Amino acid sequence: MASRESAIEIGLQWLAAGGHLSVSVDENEVTLSAEKAEVNQYLQKELYTALKGVLNEMAAYRKYFSSADLKVLIQ
């Protein structure tokens, strides 16, 4: 997906907090389940803010990298 791992992790937690699915993380293994998790609007709002921040940071990096002078990037 060419996304940061943290963006995917927060996105999955956000979906779970919205009651769309269940997520279980055990070390490096992530398990998704169609079983609906309990809706937690407060957690979902906090996770949305975090996700939005990570996605904005990724977008800014990509914008900079796509328009930066190649000579500056290679130094």
Secondary structure, DSSP 8 states (H G I E B T S, - for coil): ----HHHHHHHHHHHHHTTS-EEEEETTEEEEESS-----HHHHHHHHHHHHHHHHHHHHHHHHHHHS-HHHHH-
